[in-house]
Amino acid sequence: MSIEQEAHSAAVQYATGVVAPMVVKAAVELDLFQRIKKAGDISAEELAAQLPTSNPGAAAMLERILRLLTAHSILSCGGGGDERRYALTAVGKLLTKNDEVGSCCATSLMTQDKVLVESW
């Protein structure tokens, strides 16, 4: 299996599976993948500053989301000192609104729809 096929398979799994689907959905709804794609790499504080919120704990909450996505190889994490910087992996790129490669973005929203989840 090629790297692209493995990435696509992992993106579909995260978008439709039970590993981290709600976090992926939240990231899609907050447009985090698009924001990270645009920035190249970004910190949780920088992401929080881009969101329409006045919650002083937003950066800490985003940090937890980003760390979970990193643990599942959706994001990569680098940086030194106290500031972590996050970037998209091949899997994360497939969760952006991307017409070129075949995005799993809409799939993640559809499979975690409130009505569908509550019907389980």
N, C-alpha and C positions, 0 to 999 in steps of 0.2 A: 504494500500500500504506500502511495507517495505521501509526502509531507502534507500536500494540499488536501488529499483525501482524508488523512488522519485528522487534520484540522477541521474539515467539514463535519466529519463524524462526531468529533468532540463537541463542536458548536451545536449540532442537532441534539446531542445527548443533554447538554446543559440547558438548551431551550425547551426540551420536552421531558426530561427526566425528573428525578426526585432529589438529585444531589444538591443543587443550589438554585432551583428554578425561581423562587421568589426574589432572591437577591439579583439574579439576572434581570427579572422583570422590573424590579425597582430601578436598576441601573439604566435600563432602556427608557423607562418612563421619565427619569431625571435627565435623560440625554447624556449620561456620563460617557458612554462609548464614543459618541460623536465629539464631545468636548475634548476627550483624551486624544482622539484621532487628529483633531485640529491643532492641538498643542504639541503633539509629538510625545512629550512626557510632561507630567504635571503632578503637583502635590495635592493632598486633600484640602489644604488651606486655600490653594488657588482655585480648586474646583468649587469649594463652598462659597467663595467670593463671587462666582459666576451664577449661583443659584438665587432665585427670588425668595430668600428667607432671611429672617432677622434672628433666627435661633442661634444663640452663642455656642451651642454644642454641635452645630452642623458639621464642622470640620472633623470632630472626633467620631461622629456617627459615620461620616463618609470614609474615614480611615478604616473603620471596621469592615465596611462593605468592600473597600478596595483590597484589604488584606485577604478577605475570603475569596474574592475573585482571583487574586494572585495565587492562593493555595490551590486553586483548581486550574491553574495555567491559562486563565483567560486574560490576565494582565501579567506584566513583568514588573518587578520592583527593583529600583536602583537608588543611588544617592548615598550620600555620606552623612555622618553625624546624626542629628535628630530628625532630619527631613527625608522622608521617603518620597521618591518620584516614581510615578506609575506610567507605563506605556502599554499599548495593545500588543498582544501576541497574535499569531496567525488565527487562533480561535477567536480572540477579541475582535479582530478585524471583520470576521464573519457575523458579528453581532451588531455591526454598524449598519446604517441605512446605506447599503452599497448595491447598486444595480449591476456592477461589473462582474462580481464573483458569485452572487447568489446569497443574499443576506438571510440570516436566520432571525433577524430582529422581529419581524411580524409574527413568526412562529412562537417566539417566547411570550409575546403578548397574548396571542390566541390561546395557547395551551394553559396559561395561568389566569384565564378569564374567571372573574368572581363566580359567575353562574356555574361554569364547568367545575371549578374546584369545590363549590358547596354541594354539587350534586353527587360527589363521591360519598 
